């Protein structure tokens, strides 16, 4: 069994150009990642269960650094809020409206740039999974869209898209509310993980900037060779490296 160190940095939703200019990296303003085990009641009847403890020690909570509230007008396809300014809407939900299909009678999906992270590690073949927190559908009226990829091979921003549960009701998120869960996996599921806030090295910033631009370019259909670089369990160079050949 090994313990892998995962580094992360939180930043605001002004695009990759402002990767390091985040008001939410200031100590006491944003929230660090914490394990599910560390915030769970120790008197719960399942707290002594080794299966639950093993999983919850490897499952981390993502919390909102700000208050957010809005409602959806599906007919006119717009959001309205009693507390957010237009600037906040543009910064935090602007990417939503780049896709004309974000709102329909069947589903409404919001792309949020807050909270937003990059992760990196020196360990090989480490996967990251983003998944819904079980309380958000009940408390906040949304469900986070999940996904996973190999962060040893690929560095990219991890932001949060979510489906609105009931568009006839408000989405209300309070500062500190859980919005998603993050887990890490290695080839040995008995391995442990330590997460640590850090300033990303220059090479991570450059690589994240490049992959962000490439993902936007191929938002509709990512070529198979690029998908192989993202998901194959082997050490590789950036899957978008060919875009910057001179």
RARA-V784104 format. One record per helix or strand of 3 or more residues. SS is the DSSP state (hx for helix, st for strand). FROM is the first residue (numbers start at 1). LEN is the number of residues. If there is no record, write none. Layout:
# RARA-V784104
SS|FROM|LEN / SS|FROM|LEN
This chain:
# RARA-V784104
st|3|8 / hx|16|3 / hx|36|4 / hx|50|7 / st|59|5 / st|68|6 / st|78|3 / hx|86|13 / st|108|14 / st|127|5 / hx|136|4 / st|142|3 / st|147|4 / st|158|7 / st|171|3 / st|178|8 / st|192|6 / hx|202|16 / hx|224|8 / hx|241|4
